[in-house]
Amino acid sequence: MAISPINFGTPPAVPTGAPAASTVPNREVATAVQTLNQNGGAGAGREFSIAIDGKTKVPVVRIVDSVTNELIEQIPSQYALDLAEKINQETGSNP
């Protein structure tokens, strides 16, 4: 099965005085996560959390227990993040 890139087309013009382009997607993602959590999208007693890994700069999706804050699932896994960081260090790549 081939996976083709997603083409979002030309981004809309940003009006004068609008927030920086990098903050708009972040705000949209935060709003989407909040909506999912309010509607029980992760399941009963669970919440979504989305963040950028500080070392690899990769988006990380977590599902946590909303009471204990215990990690239930993480994508990509911590192992994958650690591996990506190690590869970046060995190749001298900066994300």
N, C-alpha and C positions, 0 to 999 in steps of 0.2 A: 504494500500500500504506500503510495507516494504522498508526501505531505508538502503542499505548496504554500508559499508565503501568502500572508494576508495583505491585500492592498486596500488601504483605507482611503485612497484618493488624496486629493490636495487638501491639506489642513485649512480650516477656515481662518480668515484674517482676524488678528487679535485687535480689538478696538483700543484706541489710545486710552491710557490710564488703567488698562486691564492688568491683572496679575501676570507675572512672568510665566512663560509657556510651561516651564517645568512644574509650577505649582498647580496649574489647572488640572492635569491628569491626576495628580496626587489627591486633590480635593474630590474629584469625581470618584476615584477608587475608595476613598474614605467614606463618601456618601453611600456608595454601593454596598460596602461592608456593613455600615450601620443599618441600612435597609434590610439586608439579609439577616442580620442578627435580630432585628426587631420582629421579623416574620418567621423566626425559627428555622432559617435556611440550613443551619448546621445540624439541626436535630434538637430534641429536648435536652435542656441543660448544657448545651454546647454553644460556643461562639467562634466565629471566624476572626482571624487576625492576619493582616497582610503588612509586611514590612520589607525593607531592603536590607539584605545582609551587609554589614559594615565592611567586611573584608573582600567579598567577591562582587558586591554590588548587584547581586541576583535577587529578584523578588522572591519572597518566601511566604507561603500560605500556611497558616497553622490553624488547627481546630483544637480548642482548649475547653476543659470543663469550666463552665461559667461560675461554679461555686468554689472549687478548689484551685482553679487556674492551672490544673495539671494538663500537660501536653498530651493530646490524644493522637494527633496525626500532624505531620509536617511534610510539605512538598516544596522544593526538593528536600530529601532527607539530610540530616546533619552530616552523615557520611559523604554524601555527594558534594555538599558545600566544602567540607574539609579537603576532599580530593581536588576540587576545583582550585582552592586556595594553594594547595601544594603544587599543582601544575603551574599556576601563575607564578609562584616563587621560583620554580625550577627553570621556567622559560623566560623569566624576566618580564612577563606580560603584566600590564596593569589594566584592570577592568575599566 
